[in-house]
């Protein structure tokens, strides 16, 4: 009976220790300032926009003691300011958002590109027709 209890305790301990080993460091100590679903979405509105970079830049600006107290008391809006997940809010966090914004072309540039391609095709067609 005693051996059975010891075996049961060993089995429970081994299952518990393997479950703890499966937990990652991030799950044990999550970064409250990092958005794990979309790291560059600072205000968690499902869109990466220029306001996300501006929120980080405004947070990095030096403040007076009175401004810090007012901002802490005025609202409990929480932003995910740590886009790089390095446990720090630094200029690199704003730079990551800005770099993402530079990757996505504006709709007007896509329209301009298409219009230019159509004009070039029309010019080539007209030239070809005049040569024939």
DABELNOR-V665148 format. One line per field, one symbol per residue. ss: DSSP state (H for helix, E for strand, C for the rest). psi: psi as a letter, one per 40 degrees, with the letter a starting at -180 (. if undefined). burial: I if it has 16 or more other C-alpha atoms within 10 Angstrom, else O. A space follows every 10 residues. Layout:
# DABELNOR-V665148
ss->???
psi->???
burial->???
This chain:
# DABELNOR-V665148
ss->CHHHHHHHHH HHHHHHHHHH HHCCHHHHCC CCCCCCCCCC CCCCCCCCCH HHHHHHHHHH CCCCHHHHHH HHHHCCCCCC CCCCCCCCCC HHHHHHHHHH HHHCCCHHHH HHHHHHHHHH HHHHHHHHHH HC
psi->dddddddddd dddddddddd ddhiddddgi heehhddgde gdefeehhid ddddddddde iiiidddddd ddddifhhig dgdefeeihi dddddddddd dddhiidddd dddddddddd dddddddddd d.
burial->OOOOOOOOOO OOOOOOOOOO OOOOOOOOOO IOIIIOOOII IIIIOOOIIO OIIOIIIOOO OOOOOOOOOO OOOOOOOOII IIIIIOOOII OOIIIOIIOO IOOOOOOOOO OOOOOOOOOO OOOOOOOOOO OO
